[in-house]
Amino acid sequence: MSDTNEIMQARADVTKKINVMVRKIDGITTFLLAGNDEYTPDEAYYVVAIADSAERDKVLADLNFLIREFLRPSEGHKSEENGRILVKYLFDSGLKAQVTLCSENDLPECAWWVQYLDKNGAAERACPAEKKKPSDPTKEKPEEPAPEEIPEEPPLAQEIPEPEPEPAAAAVPVPEPAPQPEKNLSEKELWDYFYGKVNNAKHAIQGGSVIYACETIGELRSLIIRMICEANGVTEDYLHCIDLLPETYRNAIFRTYPSRPESANMISALAAELRIFENLMKRSAR
């Protein structure tokens, strides 16, 4: 993977995680990704706005805590400019991220912007519609083509040798396609998969296969965490993001951990997983 691809991946990961974080903090009403140049992958500019300026210090403290706790920047520097707070972070990937915290009525100007959160319509009012992008437009700057070289004419008396035939390339075996991941299951297949796992766990508990039963309960929990994250706009890194979602989800997931590896406790955990799964499926069907 090239350095640019690594930076773009780091940029996308940081954006997704901060997008989850701001929704967990009371007082934040606007979250934008902005920029002045589409060819600076290693520089990410985020705008976080609040409606009540009295909440500025609390919002800053909460957001800074979550960024340091879950994103682990190697450096962080705070400054103030034109009444806005600027916090710059440096990550081990080489990504430099700046978070601008300001009032809804004082959004900074930018060449382009991507809207992730705009509860009160502040961004739609203040930012030019023609500069709005549906997603992050940042990309690697294309290299300028090298000037075409004009080959010299060979001397008339010189014979150009025929190129020797290249040896035939060895046949490369084509790997068999990997099985389809669970993400691609249809609704019916997902129901069948989940109920099948539940039945396997029940039989394992009844037969005394405690470790197998616990592992199966863990697999079901991982699927539930993924479904909860995707329902909240998170498409990857589920285990890191689930703790950033509303506490009601975490409290429900806590019930899926058996307090002891005993029959009654594992059945209770399994029943909790089944309730969560059925609720998630009912919501997705609406």
N, C-alpha and C positions, 0 to 999 in steps of 0.2 A: 504494500500500500504506500503511495507517495505521501510526502509530507503534507501536501495540500489536501489530499483526501482525509488524512488524519485530523487536520485542523478543521475541515468541514464537518467531520463526524463529531468532533469535540464541541464545535459551535452548535450543532443541532441538539446534542445531548444537554448542554447547558441551557439552551433556550427552552427546551421541553420541561426541564426540572424547575427553572425559575417560574415558568408559566403555572406549574402546579403549586409552587410555594406562595405566589401572590394571592391565590384564591383561598389560602388558609389564613391569611392575615386580615383581620377586620380593619376597615378604613381605606384599603386600596380599592380604587374604582377604575383605574385605567392601567393597562400594561401593553407597551408597544415595543417592537424591535424596529430600530431606525438606523439610518446611515446617510453618509454624504458621498460614498463611492461604492460601487458594486464590485470592486476588485480588491477588497481588503478582507479576505477570509479570516485573518488572525485578529481582527478588531471587531468586537460586537458591542453595539450600543443599545441599551435598554432604557426605556422611559417608564417610570412608575409614578402615577399621579394619585393624589388624595383630594377629597372634597373639603375636609376640615383640617386647616393648617395646624391646629392645636395638637393633632395626632402625629405630627411629623416625626418627633423624636422616638415615639413608641414604635411607629411603623418601621423606621430605620433600624432600630435595635432588633426587632423581630426578624426582619428580612436579612440583616447582616448575620444574625445567629444561624438562620437556616442555611444560608449560602456557605458559611464556614463549616457547619456541621455536616452537610450532605454533599457539597461540591469540593471541599478541601482545597481552596486556592492557596498557592504558595506565598502570595503577597496580597496586601490590601491597603489602600491609601484613601483617606477621606479629605475632601476639600469643599469649599462653597464658592459659587459663582453666580452672580446676578440673582441672588435669593434662592438658587437651587442647590441642593446637596449633590455632589458627585462622588461616587465611591468607585475606585478603579481596582480591579482584581487581576492577578496574573496566575494562570494555571500551568501545571507541569507540561501540558500539551503544547504550550506556546501561545495559547489563546489569551488575548487581552480583552477583558470585558469591563465596560463602564456602565454603572447604574445611575441614572439621573432621577432623583426624587424631587418632585415639585408639586405645585398646586394644579388642579384641573384647569385653572384659568391662565396658567403660565407654561404651557407645553413648549418645548424648544422647537425651532425650525429645523427641518431636515430635507434632504433631497428625495428620500423615499421612506415609507413607513409601512409596517405590517401590524394589523390590529389583532391582539389576542384577547383583550378584555377592555370593555368600554361601557360600564354599567350606566353611566349618566349621559353618554353621547358626547363627552368632551372632545375626544379625538375627531369624531366626525364633524364637529363644528369648527375646530381650530386647524386641523390639518387638511391641506388641499386634496380634493378627491382624486385629481389626476396623478398625484404622487403616491397613492395607495397601491400596494402590491398584495396579491393574494397569498404569497408565501415569500420566504427569504430569497431575494434575487441575487445574493452574493455568489460570485463564482471566481474561478482563477482567470487572471488576465491572459488573453491569448498571446502567444509569442508571435512577433513579427516574422513573416516568411523571409528566409535568407535569399539574397539576390541570386538569380539563376545564372549558373556558370555556362559560358558558351564553350563547348569543347573545341580544341584545336584540330585542324585538318591534319591527318597523318600524311607523312611524305608519300608521294606517288609510288616510289619503289618499294615501300614497306608493305609487306603482306600482313593482314590482320588475321591472327590465328583463330581457328574455329574454337569456340569455347568447349571445354571438355564436359561431357554429360555428368551431371551430379548423380551420386549414388541414390538409389531409391530410398526414400525415408521408410524407416521401420514402421510397421502398422502399430498404431497406438490403440490399445483396447479401450472401448467406450464403456465407461462405468454404467452400471444399472442405475436408473433414476431412484433417488432416495424416496422413501415413503412420504406421503403427503403429511405435513404437520397438522396438529390438532386445530390450528387456526382456520383451516380450510373445511372443517366439518360443517355439514348442513345442520339446520336446527334439529331435525330428527336424529341425525347421526350423533349430535352432541348429547341429546337426551339418552340415547342408547348407550353411548360411551360412559356417561356419568353413572347411570343406573347399573350398568355392568360392573363398574368398579365398586360401587356400593355393595352389590351382591357378593363380589369377591371378598371384600373386607368382612362382611357378615359371616361368610362361611369360614374365613380364616380365624375370626374371633371364636366362633363355635368350636372349631377344631383345635384351638390352642396354639395356632401359628401367630404368636404375638408380634414378632418382628415384621413378618409379611403384612399383617394387618396395619401396623403403624406406618409402614412405608406406603401402603395404598392410601391411607388417610392423608398422608403428606402429599401424595400426587394430586388428590382431589383438592386439597387446600391450595396448592400452586395454581391449579386451573381456576379456582374461585378468585384468587388474587388477580390473576390475569384478566378475568372477566370484569372485575370491579374497576381495575385500572383503565381498561379499554372503554368502559361505559363513561369514564370521566376524562376521556381524551388522551390518555397515556398509552402509547403503542409499543413501548419497550422498557427494559430496565425496571420491571414491575416490582421486584423486591425492595429496591431502593426508594421507589416512589410511593408505595402503599402507605408508608408512615406519614406522608405529607397530605394524604387525603383526609376528609372529615373523620372525626373520632368515632362516629357511629359505625363506620366500616371496620375500624380496628377492633372495637368492642365485640362486634359480631365474629370476627376472625379468631379472637382470643378463645371463644367457646369451642373452636374446632381442635384445640390442643388437649389431648387427654391428660388429666392431672396425674394419673398413674397408668402404667401399662396393664390394666386389669379390664375384664370384660365389660363391666357396667360403665366405666369411664370411657372406654373406646366406643361403645355403642352411643353414648351421649354425644361424643365429639362427631361421630358419623351422622347422627340425627341433625346436629347443628349445621353441618355442611350441606345436607340435603335441603334444609329450610332456606339457606342462603341461595343455593343454586336455583331452586324453584322460583324464588322471588326475583332473581336476576333475569331468568328466562321469561317470566310474566311481564316484566318491565320492558324487555327488548321486543316483545310481541305487540306492544301497544302502538 
